[in-house]
Amino acid sequence: MPASTTASTSTVLTAKALLLDMDGTIVNSDAVVERCWRDWAVSHGLDPHEALKVVHGRQGYATMAILLPERPMELNHAENVEMLARETADTDGVVPVGGAPEFMAAIADLPHALVTSADAALARARMTAASLPMPEVRVTAESVGASKPDPEGFLKGAAELGVDPADCIVLEDSAAGIAAGQAAGMRVIGIGSRAAAHGPTAHVLDLTSIRVHTTPDGTIHLTLTPAV
């Protein structure tokens, strides 16, 4: 389903289903992520600033593998369990992304799924802290064998919804997530400042810039006010 442009320069994208990343897309958890991963980087003699460049969008073990490429993967998986526990327990500063409550209300009865690199416990903790409803269909870390930027999670989300990947729109904020959506053959709306540099189909500053309506045949129309 192609995009169209209105006279006011807004972009309209149509789809049969929406696949939502969590962190940075509907939940702002940057404060927790940066706290935990700065501490981890320092404890391993790494530059925290450089480490934070690759953290967003990936499962923790995949981030560790990039930052410590010579380390056995089993150690990354073991430390990721500890990291997930710490992040789940720390919800200080977790808030909804701008417009997220209204956006989630608007899509409540439409086909949509959460596709996140968080595990189920972390996803529930952050969605609860941000006072956002948990989608009925969700693909969490336990559901996949490969982290974003692998497309597995988004393809599983589309399959669970019974929708062709080409008829799905992904909402994402990170380079890894945008790449995963594109690899799945889906269009991607980039959310927030991180997304702009990674070639999404369209880009908005936050969810206040997206209006949702449907047509009688069930097609979802998203009208996007372009980021400036």
N, C-alpha and C positions, 0 to 999 in steps of 0.2 A: 504494500500500500504506500504510494508515494506521498511526499510532503507537498503541501500547497502553501502559497503565501497570500495573505490578505492585503487589502489596500493599505492597511495601517502598518505593514511590514511584519506583522505577527506571522509565525509559522504554524501551520496546522498539520499534525501527524495523526494518522488513523491506524488502529490496530484492533485485534480481537482479544488480546490479553496484555497485561503489564507485569513485568518482572522487576522487583525492587531490591536493590542492595540496601543494607541497613546503615552501617557506620558511614557518616559523611553525606548520606543521601536523604534519609529520613530522620536519623538520629545523629546529633552532634556529640560525639564521644571523644573529640580530639584531646580534651584535657586529660582524660584517663589514659588514652593510648600513649600520649607523649610522656606522661609521668612514668608509666610502667616501662616503656621501651627506652627512655633515657637512662633509667636505673640499670636496665639489662645491658645496654651498650657500655656504660661506664664500668660495670662489673667484669666485662670481657675485654677491657682496654680499647674500646672502639670510640670513634668520634660520634657523639649523640646526634649532632646535626646531620652528618652523613647517613647515619642509621635510619633516621626518620624519613629520609627520602625514599626508602624502599618498603617501609612498614605498611602503608595504607593499601587495603584491598586484598592482601594475601593472608593465608593462614600463617600462624606464627612459625611453624616449623619451616615453611618455605622462605620466610624472611630470614630466619637464622641460617639457612643453607646458603643464601646469597651473601650474607655478611661474614660467615665463617665457612668458606667453601671446602676447606680441608677437613672439617670435623665430621665424624661418622654421623649418618642421618639418625641413628637410633638415639643419640644424645639430643638432637634437635627435637625429636618427638617427646622425649622425656621432659625436657625443659619447657616445651610448649604446654604440657599438662599443668606445670606450675604457673606458667604465665596466664593461662586461661582461668585458673582458680583465682589468681590475684586480680585480674581484670573483672571477673564476675563479682568479686567482693567489693570493688571500688566503683561506686556510681556517682561520686562527688563531681558535679559539673556536667553530668549527662543531661542534655535537654533536647527537645525536638528541633530539627532544622526548621527555619522559617517557613511557615505555611503547611508544615507536615500534618498537624491535626485536621485542618480543613481538607487537605488533599486525601488523607486516608478516609475521611468521612465520605468524600465524593466518590471514591472507588469501592466503598464497602460491599456493594452488591454486584460489582463487576469482576470478571475473571482476573485474578492477580495472585502473585506468589512472592514470598520473601526468599531471596537467594543471597545468603550471607556466608562469609568466611568464619563467622563466629560459630561456636557450637551451640547446642540447644539451650543450655543453661545460661550462657552469656547473652544470647539473643533475647531470652525472656527477661533477664535482669535489666538490660538496657531499654527494651521496649517498655517495660513497666516503669522504669525511672523516668522515661520521657513521656509517660502517660499516653502511649500510642497503642492501638489495638493490634494484637498479634494476628497476622493473616492465617486463615485456616490451612492454606497450602504453604509449606516452607521447606526450603532445602538448606540445611545447615552443614557444618563441617563433617558431621558423622555420616552424612548422606552421600558423600563423594569420595573418590579415590585420588583426586588431583585438585590442587588449589587453583584459583584464578591466578594467572590469565588463561588457564585451561577452560574451555567452554562447557565442561561437563555439568556444572551446576545449573547453568541457564538452560541447557538442553533438557535436563531432568525436570526443571520447573515447567517448561513448555509441555513436556510429555504428560506430567501430572495434571495439567490443565486441559489436555487434549487439544492443544492448539499448535498449528504448524509454526516452526521457528520464524519463518518470514512474516508471520502475522503477529509477532510479539514486539513490544517495545521494552527495552531495558532502561532503567534509571540508575545511573552510576556516578561516582565522584572520582574514582582513582584510575590511574593508568592501567593497572592490572585488570580492574573490573571492566573498563571500556574495551580493552583488548579481548577479554573473554566474551563479552556480548557480541562484538564484531565477528569473532571466530565462530560463534554459534549461528551466524547468518542473520543476526537481528539488528535493527536500528537502535541507536543508543542516544538517550538524552543525557548530556553531561550536567551534573548539578554542582554548583559552587566553583570556587576559584581554581581548585586542583584540576578540574576536568578540562578546562579550556584548551590546554596545550596538547591534548591527546586525541584530537580528531573525532569527537563525537558527531553524530548526525546533526544535532542541534545542542545549544548550550544555554542554560539559564543560571541566574545567580542563586536562586533557591526556589522552593515550591510555591511561593506566592506568585511566581511568574507563569504558572500552568493552570489553565482552566479546563475542566472536564465536562463533556456532555456525550450522550450516546444517541444514535439513531434507532428507529424501530427494529432494524435488522440486527441490533446488538453491537454494531461497530462503535468502538470508542474513539472519540475525537479529542485530541489534546491541542489546545491553542496556547502557543508559547509566546510570551513577550520576550524578545531577544535581550540577552545580557549586554550591558553597555559598560 
